[in-house]
Amino acid sequence: MEQYQFDDNKVILKVKQSPILVRVFMFTFAFLFFLMPLTGIFVYMSFGNRFHIGFLFGLFFFGIMGFYLLRIAFWNTYGREIISFQHNNISYIADYGWFKDGEKQKEINELNMFSLRQIGYEEEQKGTLVIGNTDPILCVTKMPIEELKGLIDQLNNKENIA
């Protein structure tokens, strides 16, 4: 199964889903990070104690941690990177399913502006796509190097794009 697909003037890189047990663990803990401080406040106040400012710090800390873990869980479940080609411009968006990162723009003025960056252990033969030479956009989808080389060849062959 290829981890990329061409769709009109877009290339979509799909993240391989992590094992179901890992995803269940991440979603469960993300949910607990939101639920635990609320439950703690409710139990504490049900014993007749008063609300104090420390609860707000706890809600803030656990809310940030829960949100971050939820984003990671969605990335490992629904993650994809969308690279769109306009006339002289490339836009990049990381799509988490329910969340999207800000759009990054890169002007097309270089030849062979796509390359690969090997990551992980050498024997894994995995890499990521790099767009541009100066101030590059670094994709994060790990792909087998042979599949990535095929994608780069298609991208550098401008006939398939736009």
Secondary structure, DSSP 8 states (H G I E B T S, - for coil): --SEEEETTEEEEE-----HHHHHHHHHHHHHHHHHHHHHHHHHHHTT----THHHHHHHHHHHHHHHHHHHHHHHHH-EEEEEE-SSEEEEEEE-SS-B---EEEE---SS-EEEEEES-GGG-EEEEEE-SSS-EE----EEHHHHHHHHHHHHSGGG--
